[in-house]
């Protein structure tokens, strides 16, 4: 194919395609890492909230047991 009207020769096109392919692989890996870190952060927050709820429930049970004993 003749891409000389665009100022590109076959070598230039090949280099561009390889660069675009590598760039897309880099961007894909970047978004996988970003997504993985976001998922881990949300899991940590959910675990912390679950721990807080369990602590509150145990405190309420302890308070209700104390008030029933009186």
N, CA, C and O atoms as a GROMACS GRO file, in nm:
protein
  280
    1UNK      N    1   0.085  -0.118   0.000
    1UNK     CA    2   0.000   0.000   0.000
    1UNK      C    3   0.088   0.123   0.000
    1UNK      O    4   0.197   0.124   0.057
    2UNK      N    5   0.040   0.225  -0.064
    2UNK     CA    6   0.117   0.348  -0.075
    2UNK      C    7   0.055   0.453   0.018
    2UNK      O    8  -0.053   0.507  -0.009
    3UNK      N    9   0.126   0.480   0.126
    3UNK     CA   10   0.081   0.582   0.220
    3UNK      C   11   0.167   0.707   0.210
    3UNK      O   12   0.174   0.787   0.304
    4UNK      N   13   0.233   0.723   0.096
    4UNK     CA   14   0.325   0.837   0.083
    4UNK      C   15   0.249   0.970   0.085
    4UNK      O   16   0.308   1.073   0.117
    5UNK      N   17   0.121   0.968   0.053
    5UNK     CA   18   0.042   1.091   0.059
    5UNK      C   19   0.025   1.139   0.202
    5UNK      O   20   0.000   1.257   0.225
    6UNK      N   21   0.037   1.048   0.296
    6UNK     CA   22   0.026   1.085   0.437
    6UNK      C   23   0.162   1.111   0.501
    6UNK      O   24   0.170   1.140   0.620
    7UNK      N   25   0.266   1.101   0.423
    7UNK     CA   26   0.400   1.124   0.473
    7UNK      C   27   0.454   1.005   0.550
    7UNK      O   28   0.549   1.019   0.627
    8UNK      N   29   0.395   0.888   0.529
    8UNK     CA   30   0.438   0.768   0.601
    8UNK      C   31   0.479   0.661   0.501
    8UNK      O   32   0.411   0.638   0.401
    9UNK      N   33   0.588   0.598   0.527
    9UNK     CA   34   0.630   0.484   0.448
    9UNK      C   35   0.594   0.358   0.523
    9UNK      O   36   0.549   0.364   0.638
   10UNK      N   37   0.612   0.243   0.461
   10UNK     CA   38   0.578   0.117   0.527
   10UNK      C   39   0.654   0.100   0.657
   10UNK      O   40   0.597   0.049   0.754
   11UNK      N   41   0.780   0.141   0.664
   11UNK     CA   42   0.856   0.131   0.788
   11UNK      C   43   0.796   0.216   0.898
   11UNK      O   44   0.790   0.175   1.013
   12UNK      N   45   0.754   0.334   0.861
   12UNK     CA   46   0.691   0.423   0.959
   12UNK      C   47   0.559   0.368   1.010
   12UNK      O   48   0.528   0.380   1.128
   13UNK      N   49   0.483   0.308   0.919
   13UNK     CA   50   0.355   0.248   0.960
   13UNK      C   51   0.381   0.132   1.055
   13UNK      O   52   0.312   0.119   1.156
   14UNK      N   53   0.478   0.050   1.024
   14UNK     CA   54   0.509  -0.065   1.109
   14UNK      C   55   0.551  -0.020   1.248
   14UNK      O   56   0.507  -0.075   1.349
   15UNK      N   57   0.635   0.080   1.253
   15UNK     CA   58   0.678   0.132   1.384
   15UNK      C   59   0.560   0.189   1.459
   15UNK      O   60   0.547   0.169   1.580
   16UNK      N   61   0.473   0.260   1.389
   16UNK     CA   62   0.355   0.317   1.454
   16UNK      C   63   0.264   0.208   1.508
   16UNK      O   64   0.214   0.219   1.620
   17UNK      N   65   0.242   0.102   1.431
   17UNK     CA   66   0.155  -0.007   1.474
   17UNK      C   67   0.214  -0.077   1.596
   17UNK      O   68   0.142  -0.108   1.691
   18UNK      N   69   0.343  -0.102   1.595
   18UNK     CA   70   0.408  -0.166   1.708
   18UNK      C   71   0.399  -0.077   1.832
   18UNK      O   72   0.370  -0.125   1.942
   19UNK      N   73   0.424   0.052   1.814
   19UNK     CA   74   0.414   0.145   1.926
   19UNK      C   75   0.271   0.149   1.980
   19UNK      O   76   0.252   0.147   2.102
   20UNK      N   77   0.172   0.156   1.892
   20UNK     CA   78   0.032   0.159   1.936
   20UNK      C   79  -0.005   0.032   2.010
   20UNK      O   80  -0.075   0.037   2.112
   21UNK      N   81   0.042  -0.084   1.961
   21UNK     CA   82   0.015  -0.211   2.026
   21UNK      C   83   0.076  -0.214   2.166
   21UNK      O   84   0.009  -0.253   2.262
   22UNK      N   85   0.201  -0.174   2.179
   22UNK     CA   86   0.267  -0.173   2.310
   22UNK      C   87   0.202  -0.074   2.405
   22UNK      O   88   0.186  -0.102   2.524
   23UNK      N   89   0.164   0.040   2.353
   23UNK     CA   90   0.098   0.141   2.435
   23UNK      C   91  -0.036   0.087   2.487
   23UNK      O   92  -0.069   0.108   2.604
   24UNK      N   93  -0.111   0.019   2.401
   24UNK     CA   94  -0.239  -0.038   2.445
   24UNK      C   95  -0.220  -0.147   2.549
   24UNK      O   96  -0.299  -0.158   2.643
   25UNK      N   97  -0.116  -0.227   2.535
   25UNK     CA   98  -0.088  -0.328   2.637
   25UNK      C   99  -0.054  -0.261   2.769
   25UNK      O  100  -0.100  -0.304   2.875
   26UNK      N  101   0.027  -0.155   2.764
   26UNK     CA  102   0.062  -0.081   2.886
   26UNK      C  103  -0.063  -0.023   2.952
   26UNK      O  104  -0.079  -0.035   3.074
   27UNK      N  105  -0.150   0.038   2.874
   27UNK     CA  106  -0.272   0.099   2.930
   27UNK      C  107  -0.362  -0.009   2.990
   27UNK      O  108  -0.423   0.013   3.096
   28UNK      N  109  -0.372  -0.125   2.925
   28UNK     CA  110  -0.454  -0.234   2.977
   28UNK      C  111  -0.400  -0.282   3.112
   28UNK      O  112  -0.477  -0.300   3.206
   29UNK      N  113  -0.270  -0.302   3.120
   29UNK     CA  114  -0.210  -0.346   3.245
   29UNK      C  115  -0.228  -0.240   3.353
   29UNK      O  116  -0.255  -0.272   3.469
   30UNK      N  117  -0.213  -0.113   3.316
   30UNK     CA  118  -0.234  -0.003   3.412
   30UNK      C  119  -0.374  -0.008   3.470
   30UNK      O  120  -0.390   0.004   3.592
   31UNK      N  121  -0.477  -0.026   3.386
   31UNK     CA  122  -0.614  -0.028   3.436
   31UNK      C  123  -0.642  -0.153   3.518
   31UNK      O  124  -0.723  -0.149   3.610
   32UNK      N  125  -0.577  -0.265   3.484
   32UNK     CA  126  -0.590  -0.384   3.569
   32UNK      C  127  -0.535  -0.356   3.708
   32UNK      O  128  -0.596  -0.394   3.808
   33UNK      N  129  -0.421  -0.290   3.715
   33UNK     CA  130  -0.360  -0.258   3.845
   33UNK      C  131  -0.449  -0.161   3.923
   33UNK      O  132  -0.472  -0.179   4.042
   34UNK      N  133  -0.499  -0.058   3.855
   34UNK     CA  134  -0.587   0.039   3.920
   34UNK      C  135  -0.712  -0.030   3.972
   34UNK      O  136  -0.754  -0.006   4.085
   35UNK      N  137  -0.773  -0.115   3.890
   35UNK     CA  138  -0.893  -0.186   3.931
   35UNK      C  139  -0.867  -0.279   4.048
   35UNK      O  140  -0.949  -0.289   4.139
   36UNK      N  141  -0.753  -0.349   4.045
   36UNK     CA  142  -0.718  -0.440   4.153
   36UNK      C  143  -0.701  -0.365   4.285
   36UNK      O  144  -0.748  -0.410   4.389
   37UNK      N  145  -0.632  -0.251   4.279
   37UNK     CA  146  -0.612  -0.172   4.401
   37UNK      C  147  -0.743  -0.117   4.454
   37UNK      O  148  -0.764  -0.113   4.575
   38UNK      N  149  -0.831  -0.075   4.365
   38UNK     CA  150  -0.962  -0.024   4.408
   38UNK      C  151  -1.044  -0.135   4.472
   38UNK      O  152  -1.110  -0.112   4.573
   39UNK      N  153  -1.039  -0.254   4.414
   39UNK     CA  154  -1.112  -0.367   4.471
   39UNK      C  155  -1.060  -0.400   4.610
   39UNK      O  156  -1.138  -0.423   4.702
   40UNK      N  157  -0.928  -0.403   4.625
   40UNK     CA  158  -0.871  -0.432   4.756
   40UNK      C  159  -0.910  -0.325   4.859
   40UNK      O  160  -0.940  -0.357   4.974
   41UNK      N  161  -0.910  -0.199   4.817
   41UNK     CA  162  -0.947  -0.091   4.909
   41UNK      C  163  -1.093  -0.106   4.953
   41UNK      O  164  -1.125  -0.087   5.070
   42UNK      N  165  -1.181  -0.139   4.859
   42UNK     CA  166  -1.322  -0.156   4.894
   42UNK      C  167  -1.341  -0.277   4.985
   42UNK      O  168  -1.425  -0.273   5.076
   43UNK      N  169  -1.266  -0.382   4.964
   43UNK     CA  170  -1.276  -0.498   5.052
   43UNK      C  171  -1.229  -0.464   5.193
   43UNK      O  172  -1.289  -0.508   5.291
   44UNK      N  173  -1.122  -0.386   5.204
   44UNK     CA  174  -1.074  -0.346   5.336
   44UNK      C  175  -1.177  -0.260   5.408
   44UNK      O  176  -1.200  -0.276   5.528
   45UNK      N  177  -1.240  -0.168   5.333
   45UNK     CA  178  -1.342  -0.084   5.395
   45UNK      C  179  -1.461  -0.168   5.440
   45UNK      O  180  -1.515  -0.145   5.548
   46UNK      N  181  -1.502  -0.266   5.358
   46UNK     CA  182  -1.614  -0.351   5.395
   46UNK      C  183  -1.580  -0.435   5.518
   46UNK      O  184  -1.664  -0.453   5.606
   47UNK      N  185  -1.459  -0.485   5.525
   47UNK     CA  186  -1.417  -0.563   5.642
   47UNK      C  187  -1.416  -0.476   5.768
   47UNK      O  188  -1.458  -0.521   5.875
   48UNK      N  189  -1.368  -0.353   5.754
   48UNK     CA  190  -1.364  -0.262   5.870
   48UNK      C  191  -1.505  -0.228   5.917
   48UNK      O  192  -1.531  -0.224   6.038
   49UNK      N  193  -1.595  -0.203   5.823
   49UNK     CA  194  -1.732  -0.170   5.860
   49UNK      C  195  -1.798  -0.291   5.928
   49UNK      O  196  -1.871  -0.275   6.026
   50UNK      N  197  -1.772  -0.410   5.875
   50UNK     CA  198  -1.826  -0.532   5.938
   50UNK      C  199  -1.773  -0.549   6.079
   50UNK      O  200  -1.848  -0.587   6.169
   51UNK      N  201  -1.645  -0.521   6.100
   51UNK     CA  202  -1.586  -0.529   6.233
   51UNK      C  203  -1.650  -0.428   6.327
   51UNK      O  204  -1.680  -0.460   6.442
   52UNK      N  205  -1.671  -0.306   6.280
   52UNK     CA  206  -1.735  -0.204   6.364
   52UNK      C  207  -1.876  -0.246   6.402
   52UNK      O  208  -1.916  -0.228   6.517
   53UNK      N  209  -1.951  -0.301   6.308
   53UNK     CA  210  -2.089  -0.343   6.337
   53UNK      C  211  -2.089  -0.455   6.440
   53UNK      O  212  -2.170  -0.455   6.532
   54UNK      N  213  -1.997  -0.551   6.425
   54UNK     CA  214  -1.990  -0.660   6.523
   54UNK      C  215  -1.955  -0.608   6.662
   54UNK      O  216  -2.010  -0.656   6.761
   55UNK      N  217  -1.863  -0.511   6.669
   55UNK     CA  218  -1.828  -0.454   6.799
   55UNK      C  219  -1.946  -0.383   6.860
   55UNK      O  220  -1.972  -0.396   6.980
   56UNK      N  221  -2.020  -0.307   6.779
   56UNK     CA  222  -2.137  -0.237   6.831
   56UNK      C  223  -2.243  -0.336   6.879
   56UNK      O  224  -2.307  -0.314   6.982
   57UNK      N  225  -2.261  -0.443   6.803
   57UNK     CA  226  -2.361  -0.543   6.844
   57UNK      C  227  -2.321  -0.611   6.973
   57UNK      O  228  -2.405  -0.635   7.060
   58UNK      N  229  -2.193  -0.642   6.988
   58UNK     CA  230  -2.149  -0.706   7.113
   58UNK      C  231  -2.160  -0.610   7.230
   58UNK      O  232  -2.192  -0.652   7.341
   59UNK      N  233  -2.133  -0.481   7.208
   59UNK     CA  234  -2.149  -0.382   7.315
   59UNK      C  235  -2.295  -0.370   7.355
   59UNK      O  236  -2.327  -0.362   7.474
   60UNK      N  237  -2.385  -0.370   7.256
   60UNK     CA  238  -2.528  -0.360   7.287
   60UNK      C  239  -2.576  -0.484   7.362
   60UNK      O  240  -2.656  -0.474   7.455
   61UNK      N  241  -2.526  -0.601   7.322
   61UNK     CA  242  -2.564  -0.722   7.394
   61UNK      C  243  -2.513  -0.718   7.536
   61UNK      O  244  -2.584  -0.760   7.628
   62UNK      N  245  -2.391  -0.668   7.556
   62UNK     CA  246  -2.336  -0.658   7.691
   62UNK      C  247  -2.417  -0.560   7.774
   62UNK      O  248  -2.444  -0.585   7.891
   63UNK      N  249  -2.457  -0.448   7.715
   63UNK     CA  250  -2.537  -0.350   7.787
   63UNK      C  251  -2.676  -0.405   7.820
   63UNK      O  252  -2.727  -0.382   7.930
   64UNK      N  253  -2.736  -0.478   7.727
   64UNK     CA  254  -2.869  -0.532   7.754
   64UNK      C  255  -2.862  -0.644   7.859
   64UNK      O  256  -2.956  -0.661   7.936
   65UNK      N  257  -2.752  -0.721   7.862
   65UNK     CA  258  -2.736  -0.824   7.966
   65UNK      C  259  -2.717  -0.760   8.102
   65UNK      O  260  -2.767  -0.812   8.202
   66UNK      N  261  -2.646  -0.648   8.110
   66UNK     CA  262  -2.624  -0.579   8.237
   66UNK      C  263  -2.755  -0.521   8.286
   66UNK      O  264  -2.784  -0.530   8.405
   67UNK      N  265  -2.836  -0.462   8.199
   67UNK     CA  266  -2.960  -0.402   8.242
   67UNK      C  267  -3.062  -0.508   8.283
   67UNK      O  268  -3.146  -0.481   8.370
   68UNK      N  269  -3.057  -0.627   8.224
   68UNK     CA  270  -3.149  -0.734   8.262
   68UNK      C  271  -3.109  -0.795   8.397
   68UNK      O  272  -3.195  -0.844   8.470
   69UNK      N  273  -2.982  -0.791   8.429
   69UNK     CA  274  -2.936  -0.847   8.555
   69UNK      C  275  -2.973  -0.762   8.674
   69UNK      O  276  -2.978  -0.812   8.787
   70UNK      N  277  -3.000  -0.634   8.652
   70UNK     CA  278  -3.032  -0.542   8.764
   70UNK      C  279  -3.164  -0.572   8.824
   70UNK      O  280  -3.205  -0.504   8.919
   0.00000   0.00000   0.00000
